[in-house]
Amino acid sequence: MIGSERPRVSILLPCRQAEPFLEGCIASLETQTESRFEALVLDDSSVDGTGDILAAWAKRDTRVRIVEPDGSGLIAALKRLAGEARALYLARMDADDIARPGRLAAQITLLDANPDLAACGTGVRYFPSSARGSGYTRYENWINSLTDPVAIARDLLVECPIAHPTLMVRRRVFNSVGGYREVDGPEDYDLILRLSEAGYNLANVPEVLHEWRLGNHRLSERSARYHATAFRRLKVSYLRQNVVPEDRPLVIWGAGKVGKAFARAWLVAGDQLISAFVDLDPRKIGQTIHGARVIGVTDLAVDTEVSRRPFILVAVGTPGAREDIRAELHRLGFNDQTDYRVVA
């Protein structure tokens, strides 16, 4: 055991009704190649054997500290745990997941070697395979492709680019942006967006080091806070505050289900109107959506006067379409980040 040696990383492990999976999670932490950690664990009103398992773990391992709850719910638990942390780095872990042995060591190595990085995640693998569908497979492949800060900044508004149970963040930076907070949406994505807004760089270790469990027991499957509409609200808020110029025409590329849903969220959030929609389907061109006309790509011209050049939000759901649209916008003279952002 490590005893009184200062830990290199504080693991935040909130638990609720975790008995079926908790022993596997604990075993994966006990076999980490980086042993200089403290595990801060909190039992959030479980009525199964979660508390007993945590108590037994703390009794045999001095690195484990049981933290009493102050409030209820995941965000209250995370805030409480983060407030008790002693290490320079904070790491998330879910009680139903499995960390591969080199996870903590790889993340500490990456952050130690790159002081410009505020936080990092790792590659993930969903399990069990019987629960994996095409959507989960696409998300897994996407997030595992985002390793460097440039790629994460580019795809920041597609989805959360760091898998929350793999997050490791500098405690100083975490505190500087306000840590976890109660929001009407996913707390992890809210934190990542605020880190980006503050100008911090993010990355992922380019190796699968975390087994991410699927199942109906997951809070993300049951709570409206993790619904697609909640993600859109956070994206729209970030875009309005940090990205979309108010003095340029706003165009949404995508006149299908995804584009229309994003447009609704945009219009609900403020009074900046949508100038046009872009779509490749000739049957949609000429239609009107939310008072804006659907145009074709050939109608999307780049004006040399920046104030008249449209700012484009790409909101499409077709697999593989993002890169094709990026290539077309590049051909037309639009620049990523400054002239358009991909938001779905």
DODRENGU-771107 format. One record per residue (C-alpha): x, y, z; residue number from 1; residue in three letters. Coordinates in nm, 2 decimals. Last residue first. Layout:
BEGIN
{atom {X; Y; Z}; NUM; ala}
...
This chain:
BEGIN
{atom {-2.38; 1.69; -3.56}; 344; ala}
{atom {-2.25; 2.04; -3.51}; 343; val}
{atom {-1.98; 2.08; -3.78}; 342; val}
{atom {-1.87; 2.44; -3.77}; 341; arg}
{atom {-1.84; 2.69; -4.05}; 340; tyr}
{atom {-1.66; 3.01; -4.17}; 339; asp}
{atom {-1.40; 3.07; -3.90}; 338; thr}
{atom {-1.38; 2.72; -3.75}; 337; gln}
{atom {-1.33; 2.54; -4.08}; 336; asp}
{atom {-1.26; 2.78; -4.37}; 335; asn}
{atom {-1.50; 2.82; -4.67}; 334; phe}
{atom {-1.34; 2.85; -5.01}; 333; gly}
{atom {-1.58; 2.65; -5.22}; 332; leu}
{atom {-1.34; 2.35; -5.23}; 331; arg}
{atom {-1.31; 2.37; -4.85}; 330; his}
{atom {-1.68; 2.36; -4.82}; 329; leu}
{atom {-1.69; 2.05; -5.05}; 328; glu}
{atom {-1.42; 1.87; -4.85}; 327; ala}
{atom {-1.60; 1.95; -4.52}; 326; arg}
{atom {-1.92; 1.82; -4.67}; 325; ile}
{atom {-1.76; 1.49; -4.77}; 324; asp}
{atom {-1.60; 1.47; -4.43}; 323; glu}
{atom {-1.93; 1.51; -4.25}; 322; arg}
{atom {-2.13; 1.28; -4.47}; 321; ala}
{atom {-1.97; 0.96; -4.36}; 320; gly}
{atom {-2.28; 0.83; -4.17}; 319; pro}
{atom {-2.58; 1.05; -4.26}; 318; thr}
{atom {-2.70; 1.25; -3.96}; 317; gly}
{atom {-2.64; 1.61; -4.08}; 316; val}
{atom {-2.60; 1.94; -3.90}; 315; ala}
{atom {-2.33; 2.15; -4.06}; 314; val}
{atom {-2.36; 2.51; -3.92}; 313; leu}
{atom {-2.26; 2.76; -4.18}; 312; ile}
{atom {-2.16; 3.13; -4.14}; 311; phe}
{atom {-2.26; 3.32; -4.45}; 310; pro}
{atom {-2.02; 3.57; -4.61}; 309; arg}
{atom {-2.17; 3.92; -4.61}; 308; arg}
{atom {-1.95; 4.05; -4.33}; 307; ser}
{atom {-1.65; 3.87; -4.47}; 306; val}
{atom {-1.66; 4.07; -4.80}; 305; glu}
{atom {-1.51; 3.82; -5.05}; 304; thr}
{atom {-1.85; 3.65; -5.07}; 303; asp}
{atom {-1.83; 3.28; -5.08}; 302; val}
{atom {-2.12; 3.13; -5.28}; 301; ala}
{atom {-2.37; 2.87; -5.17}; 300; leu}
{atom {-2.62; 2.86; -5.46}; 299; asp}
{atom {-2.42; 2.58; -5.62}; 298; thr}
{atom {-2.46; 2.38; -5.30}; 297; val}
{atom {-2.84; 2.38; -5.33}; 296; gly}
{atom {-3.09; 2.60; -5.15}; 295; ile}
{atom {-3.36; 2.54; -4.89}; 294; val}
{atom {-3.54; 2.87; -4.82}; 293; arg}
{atom {-3.58; 3.00; -4.46}; 292; ala}
{atom {-3.91; 3.07; -4.28}; 291; gly}
{atom {-3.87; 2.79; -4.04}; 290; his}
{atom {-3.82; 2.55; -4.33}; 289; ile}
{atom {-3.91; 2.66; -4.69}; 288; thr}
{atom {-3.89; 2.43; -4.99}; 287; gln}
{atom {-3.69; 2.54; -5.30}; 286; gly}
{atom {-3.45; 2.25; -5.28}; 285; ile}
{atom {-3.60; 1.96; -5.09}; 284; lys}
{atom {-3.66; 1.73; -5.39}; 283; arg}
{atom {-3.32; 1.81; -5.53}; 282; pro}
{atom {-3.16; 1.64; -5.22}; 281; asp}
{atom {-2.81; 1.79; -5.17}; 280; leu}
{atom {-2.92; 2.03; -4.90}; 279; asp}
{atom {-2.84; 2.38; -4.78}; 278; val}
{atom {-3.07; 2.57; -4.54}; 277; phe}
{atom {-3.11; 2.95; -4.55}; 276; ala}
{atom {-3.10; 3.27; -4.36}; 275; ser}
{atom {-3.16; 3.14; -4.01}; 274; ile}
{atom {-3.28; 3.40; -3.77}; 273; leu}
{atom {-3.09; 3.54; -3.47}; 272; gln}
{atom {-3.36; 3.59; -3.20}; 271; asp}
{atom {-3.25; 3.35; -2.93}; 270; gly}
{atom {-3.26; 3.01; -2.78}; 269; ala}
{atom {-3.58; 2.88; -2.93}; 268; val}
{atom {-3.45; 2.96; -3.28}; 267; leu}
{atom {-3.13; 2.76; -3.24}; 266; trp}
{atom {-3.31; 2.45; -3.08}; 265; ala}
{atom {-3.55; 2.45; -3.37}; 264; arg}
{atom {-3.27; 2.48; -3.62}; 263; ala}
{atom {-3.09; 2.18; -3.46}; 262; phe}
{atom {-3.40; 1.97; -3.49}; 261; ala}
{atom {-3.44; 2.07; -3.86}; 260; lys}
{atom {-3.08; 1.99; -3.94}; 259; gly}
{atom {-3.11; 1.64; -3.77}; 258; val}
{atom {-3.44; 1.55; -3.94}; 257; lys}
{atom {-3.33; 1.66; -4.29}; 256; gly}
{atom {-3.26; 2.01; -4.43}; 255; ala}
{atom {-2.89; 1.99; -4.36}; 254; gly}
{atom {-2.63; 2.26; -4.40}; 253; trp}
{atom {-2.76; 2.54; -4.18}; 252; ile}
{atom {-2.69; 2.90; -4.29}; 251; val}
{atom {-2.65; 3.20; -4.07}; 250; leu}
{atom {-2.60; 3.54; -4.24}; 249; pro}
{atom {-2.32; 3.73; -4.07}; 248; arg}
{atom {-2.35; 4.02; -3.82}; 247; asp}
{atom {-2.43; 3.80; -3.51}; 246; glu}
{atom {-2.11; 3.60; -3.55}; 245; pro}
{atom {-2.14; 3.24; -3.45}; 244; val}
{atom {-1.87; 3.10; -3.23}; 243; val}
{atom {-1.84; 3.19; -2.86}; 242; asn}
{atom {-2.17; 3.28; -2.69}; 241; gln}
{atom {-2.41; 3.17; -2.95}; 240; arg}
{atom {-2.22; 2.86; -3.04}; 239; leu}
{atom {-2.18; 2.76; -2.67}; 238; tyr}
{atom {-2.55; 2.80; -2.60}; 237; ser}
{atom {-2.65; 2.62; -2.92}; 236; val}
{atom {-2.42; 2.33; -2.82}; 235; lys}
{atom {-2.55; 2.31; -2.47}; 234; leu}
{atom {-2.91; 2.31; -2.60}; 233; arg}
{atom {-2.83; 2.05; -2.86}; 232; arg}
{atom {-2.69; 1.81; -2.59}; 231; phe}
{atom {-3.01; 1.84; -2.39}; 230; ala}
{atom {-3.22; 1.77; -2.70}; 229; thr}
{atom {-3.01; 1.45; -2.77}; 228; ala}
{atom {-3.11; 1.32; -2.43}; 227; his}
{atom {-2.85; 1.30; -2.15}; 226; tyr}
{atom {-3.03; 1.52; -1.90}; 225; arg}
{atom {-3.35; 1.34; -1.99}; 224; ala}
{atom {-3.23; 1.06; -1.76}; 223; ser}
{atom {-3.26; 0.68; -1.83}; 222; arg}
{atom {-3.00; 0.58; -2.08}; 221; glu}
{atom {-2.74; 0.82; -1.96}; 220; ser}
{atom {-2.80; 0.69; -1.61}; 219; leu}
{atom {-2.69; 0.34; -1.71}; 218; arg}
{atom {-2.90; 0.05; -1.59}; 217; his}
{atom {-3.03; -0.01; -1.94}; 216; asn}
{atom {-2.70; -0.15; -2.05}; 215; gly}
{atom {-2.36; -0.07; -2.20}; 214; leu}
{atom {-2.02; -0.10; -2.02}; 213; arg}
{atom {-1.72; 0.11; -2.13}; 212; trp}
{atom {-1.39; -0.09; -2.12}; 211; glu}
{atom {-1.11; 0.17; -2.09}; 210; his}
{atom {-0.76; 0.17; -2.22}; 209; leu}
{atom {-0.80; 0.17; -2.60}; 208; val}
{atom {-0.49; 0.36; -2.72}; 207; glu}
{atom {-0.43; 0.70; -2.87}; 206; pro}
{atom {-0.44; 0.88; -2.54}; 205; val}
{atom {-0.71; 1.15; -2.59}; 204; asn}
{atom {-0.65; 1.52; -2.61}; 203; ala}
{atom {-0.77; 1.86; -2.48}; 202; leu}
{atom {-0.62; 2.21; -2.51}; 201; asn}
{atom {-0.75; 2.50; -2.29}; 200; tyr}
{atom {-0.88; 2.82; -2.43}; 199; gly}
{atom {-1.14; 2.91; -2.16}; 198; ala}
{atom {-1.42; 2.82; -2.40}; 197; glu}
{atom {-1.26; 2.48; -2.45}; 196; ser}
{atom {-1.26; 2.41; -2.08}; 195; leu}
{atom {-1.61; 2.53; -2.06}; 194; arg}
{atom {-1.72; 2.30; -2.34}; 193; leu}
{atom {-1.55; 2.00; -2.17}; 192; ile}
{atom {-1.73; 2.08; -1.84}; 191; leu}
{atom {-2.07; 2.11; -2.01}; 190; asp}
{atom {-2.00; 1.79; -2.19}; 189; tyr}
{atom {-1.94; 1.61; -1.87}; 188; asp}
{atom {-2.24; 1.75; -1.69}; 187; glu}
{atom {-2.49; 1.64; -1.95}; 186; pro}
{atom {-2.78; 1.87; -1.97}; 185; gly}
{atom {-3.00; 2.11; -1.77}; 184; asp}
{atom {-2.70; 2.21; -1.57}; 183; val}
{atom {-2.58; 2.16; -1.21}; 182; glu}
{atom {-2.21; 2.23; -1.20}; 181; arg}
{atom {-1.89; 2.03; -1.22}; 180; tyr}
{atom {-1.57; 2.23; -1.18}; 179; gly}
{atom {-1.59; 2.61; -1.18}; 178; gly}
{atom {-1.36; 2.68; -1.47}; 177; val}
{atom {-1.05; 2.75; -1.25}; 176; ser}
{atom {-1.13; 2.45; -1.03}; 175; asn}
{atom {-1.08; 2.20; -1.32}; 174; phe}
{atom {-0.77; 2.39; -1.43}; 173; val}
{atom {-0.61; 2.35; -1.09}; 172; arg}
{atom {-0.72; 1.99; -1.06}; 171; arg}
{atom {-0.56; 1.90; -1.39}; 170; arg}
{atom {-0.80; 1.67; -1.58}; 169; val}
{atom {-0.83; 1.30; -1.64}; 168; met}
{atom {-1.14; 1.19; -1.82}; 167; leu}
{atom {-1.19; 0.82; -1.90}; 166; thr}
{atom {-1.54; 0.78; -1.75}; 165; pro}
{atom {-1.64; 1.10; -1.94}; 164; his}
{atom {-1.55; 0.98; -2.29}; 163; ala}
{atom {-1.38; 1.28; -2.44}; 162; ile}
{atom {-1.50; 1.43; -2.76}; 161; pro}
{atom {-1.85; 1.51; -2.64}; 160; cys}
{atom {-2.05; 1.52; -2.96}; 159; glu}
{atom {-2.03; 1.70; -3.30}; 158; val}
{atom {-1.96; 2.03; -3.13}; 157; leu}
{atom {-1.60; 1.96; -3.04}; 156; leu}
{atom {-1.52; 1.80; -3.37}; 155; asp}
{atom {-1.26; 2.05; -3.49}; 154; arg}
{atom {-1.13; 2.13; -3.14}; 153; ala}
{atom {-1.09; 1.76; -3.08}; 152; ile}
{atom {-0.90; 1.71; -3.41}; 151; ala}
{atom {-0.67; 2.00; -3.34}; 150; val}
{atom {-0.61; 1.90; -2.97}; 149; pro}
{atom {-0.48; 1.55; -3.07}; 148; asp}
{atom {-0.64; 1.20; -3.03}; 147; thr}
{atom {-0.98; 1.21; -3.18}; 146; leu}
{atom {-1.01; 0.88; -3.38}; 145; ser}
{atom {-1.11; 0.68; -3.08}; 144; asn}
{atom {-1.41; 0.91; -3.03}; 143; ile}
{atom {-1.53; 0.85; -3.39}; 142; trp}
{atom {-1.48; 0.47; -3.38}; 141; asn}
{atom {-1.67; 0.44; -3.05}; 140; glu}
{atom {-1.95; 0.67; -3.18}; 139; tyr}
{atom {-1.99; 0.47; -3.50}; 138; arg}
{atom {-1.99; 0.14; -3.30}; 137; thr}
{atom {-2.25; 0.28; -3.06}; 136; tyr}
{atom {-2.48; 0.38; -3.34}; 135; gly}
{atom {-2.43; 0.05; -3.53}; 134; ser}
{atom {-2.54; -0.15; -3.22}; 133; gly}
{atom {-2.34; -0.29; -2.94}; 132; arg}
{atom {-2.55; -0.47; -2.67}; 131; ala}
{atom {-2.44; -0.82; -2.76}; 130; ser}
{atom {-2.07; -0.70; -2.76}; 129; ser}
{atom {-2.08; -0.65; -2.39}; 128; pro}
{atom {-1.91; -0.41; -2.40}; 127; phe}
{atom {-1.80; -0.08; -2.55}; 126; tyr}
{atom {-1.43; -0.02; -2.62}; 125; arg}
{atom {-1.27; 0.31; -2.53}; 124; val}
{atom {-0.97; 0.53; -2.63}; 123; gly}
{atom {-0.84; 0.75; -2.36}; 122; thr}
{atom {-0.93; 1.08; -2.21}; 121; gly}
{atom {-0.72; 1.40; -2.16}; 120; cys}
{atom {-0.72; 1.72; -1.97}; 119; ala}
{atom {-0.56; 2.06; -1.96}; 118; ala}
{atom {-0.29; 2.00; -2.22}; 117; leu}
{atom {-0.03; 2.28; -2.25}; 116; asp}
{atom {0.19; 2.11; -1.99}; 115; pro}
{atom {0.25; 1.82; -2.24}; 114; asn}
{atom {0.49; 1.56; -2.10}; 113; ala}
{atom {0.32; 1.54; -1.76}; 112; asp}
{atom {-0.02; 1.53; -1.92}; 111; leu}
{atom {0.07; 1.24; -2.15}; 110; leu}
{atom {0.25; 1.04; -1.88}; 109; thr}
{atom {-0.03; 1.09; -1.64}; 108; ile}
{atom {-0.28; 0.96; -1.90}; 107; gln}
{atom {-0.06; 0.66; -1.98}; 106; ala}
{atom {-0.01; 0.57; -1.62}; 105; ala}
{atom {-0.38; 0.59; -1.53}; 104; leu}
{atom {-0.48; 0.36; -1.82}; 103; arg}
{atom {-0.21; 0.10; -1.81}; 102; gly}
{atom {-0.40; -0.18; -1.64}; 101; pro}
{atom {-0.72; -0.15; -1.84}; 100; arg}
{atom {-1.00; 0.03; -1.66}; 99; ala}
{atom {-1.32; -0.16; -1.63}; 98; ile}
{atom {-1.67; 0.00; -1.61}; 97; asp}
{atom {-1.97; -0.04; -1.38}; 96; asp}
{atom {-1.85; 0.18; -1.10}; 95; ala}
{atom {-1.77; 0.47; -1.34}; 94; asp}
{atom {-1.42; 0.63; -1.32}; 93; met}
{atom {-1.32; 0.99; -1.34}; 92; arg}
{atom {-0.96; 1.11; -1.29}; 91; ala}
{atom {-0.85; 1.42; -1.11}; 90; leu}
{atom {-0.48; 1.53; -1.13}; 89; tyr}
{atom {-0.27; 1.74; -0.90}; 88; leu}
{atom {-0.37; 1.51; -0.61}; 87; ala}
{atom {-0.55; 1.59; -0.29}; 86; arg}
{atom {-0.92; 1.55; -0.38}; 85; ala}
{atom {-1.19; 1.61; -0.12}; 84; glu}
{atom {-1.37; 1.89; -0.32}; 83; gly}
{atom {-1.37; 1.67; -0.63}; 82; ala}
{atom {-1.56; 1.40; -0.44}; 81; leu}
{atom {-1.83; 1.64; -0.32}; 80; arg}
{atom {-1.88; 1.80; -0.66}; 79; lys}
{atom {-1.90; 1.45; -0.82}; 78; leu}
{atom {-2.16; 1.34; -0.57}; 77; ala}
{atom {-2.37; 1.65; -0.61}; 76; ala}
{atom {-2.35; 1.59; -0.99}; 75; ile}
{atom {-2.45; 1.23; -0.96}; 74; leu}
{atom {-2.76; 1.27; -0.74}; 73; gly}
{atom {-2.81; 1.34; -0.37}; 72; ser}
{atom {-2.69; 1.60; -0.13}; 71; gly}
{atom {-2.37; 1.60; 0.08}; 70; asp}
{atom {-2.25; 1.24; 0.05}; 69; pro}
{atom {-1.99; 1.09; 0.29}; 68; glu}
{atom {-1.66; 1.02; 0.13}; 67; val}
{atom {-1.50; 0.68; 0.17}; 66; ile}
{atom {-1.12; 0.69; 0.12}; 65; arg}
{atom {-0.93; 0.42; -0.06}; 64; val}
{atom {-0.55; 0.44; -0.08}; 63; arg}
{atom {-0.53; 0.26; 0.25}; 62; thr}
{atom {-0.65; -0.07; 0.09}; 61; asp}
{atom {-0.79; -0.36; 0.29}; 60; arg}
{atom {-1.04; -0.17; 0.50}; 59; lys}
{atom {-1.13; 0.07; 0.21}; 58; ala}
{atom {-1.22; -0.23; -0.01}; 57; trp}
{atom {-1.44; -0.39; 0.26}; 56; ala}
{atom {-1.62; -0.06; 0.31}; 55; ala}
{atom {-1.68; -0.02; -0.06}; 54; leu}
{atom {-1.82; -0.37; -0.09}; 53; ile}
{atom {-2.05; -0.31; 0.21}; 52; asp}
{atom {-2.18; 0.01; 0.07}; 51; gly}
{atom {-2.26; -0.13; -0.27}; 50; thr}
{atom {-2.45; -0.43; -0.13}; 49; gly}
{atom {-2.79; -0.32; -0.24}; 48; asp}
{atom {-2.99; -0.02; -0.11}; 47; val}
{atom {-2.77; 0.25; -0.25}; 46; ser}
{atom {-2.81; 0.60; -0.13}; 45; ser}
{atom {-2.53; 0.76; -0.32}; 44; asp}
{atom {-2.22; 0.56; -0.20}; 43; asp}
{atom {-1.91; 0.78; -0.24}; 42; leu}
{atom {-1.56; 0.67; -0.33}; 41; val}
{atom {-1.24; 0.87; -0.34}; 40; leu}
{atom {-0.97; 0.64; -0.47}; 39; ala}
{atom {-0.62; 0.78; -0.40}; 38; glu}
{atom {-0.35; 0.71; -0.65}; 37; phe}
{atom {0.01; 0.62; -0.66}; 36; arg}
{atom {-0.03; 0.27; -0.80}; 35; ser}
{atom {0.04; 0.34; -1.17}; 34; glu}
{atom {0.05; 0.00; -1.33}; 33; thr}
{atom {-0.32; -0.03; -1.24}; 32; gln}
{atom {-0.41; -0.38; -1.10}; 31; thr}
{atom {-0.61; -0.25; -0.80}; 30; glu}
{atom {-0.81; -0.02; -1.03}; 29; leu}
{atom {-0.93; -0.31; -1.25}; 28; ser}
{atom {-1.01; -0.51; -0.95}; 27; ala}
{atom {-1.23; -0.23; -0.81}; 26; ile}
{atom {-1.43; -0.21; -1.14}; 25; cys}
{atom {-1.48; -0.58; -1.15}; 24; gly}
{atom {-1.60; -0.58; -0.78}; 23; glu}
{atom {-1.84; -0.30; -0.86}; 22; leu}
{atom {-2.04; -0.46; -1.13}; 21; phe}
{atom {-2.34; -0.63; -0.98}; 20; pro}
{atom {-2.32; -0.42; -0.66}; 19; glu}
{atom {-2.34; -0.08; -0.82}; 18; ala}
{atom {-2.68; 0.04; -0.69}; 17; gln}
{atom {-2.53; 0.39; -0.67}; 16; arg}
{atom {-2.15; 0.46; -0.68}; 15; cys}
{atom {-1.95; 0.78; -0.73}; 14; pro}
{atom {-1.58; 0.71; -0.81}; 13; leu}
{atom {-1.36; 1.02; -0.84}; 12; leu}
{atom {-1.00; 0.89; -0.87}; 11; ile}
{atom {-0.74; 1.13; -0.73}; 10; ser}
{atom {-0.41; 1.12; -0.91}; 9; val}
{atom {-0.04; 1.14; -0.82}; 8; arg}
{atom {-0.11; 1.05; -0.46}; 7; pro}
{atom {0.10; 1.20; -0.18}; 6; arg}
{atom {0.27; 0.92; 0.01}; 5; glu}
{atom {0.09; 0.85; 0.34}; 4; ser}
{atom {0.03; 0.49; 0.28}; 3; gly}
{atom {0.11; 0.36; -0.06}; 2; ile}
{atom {0.00; 0.00; 0.00}; 1; met}
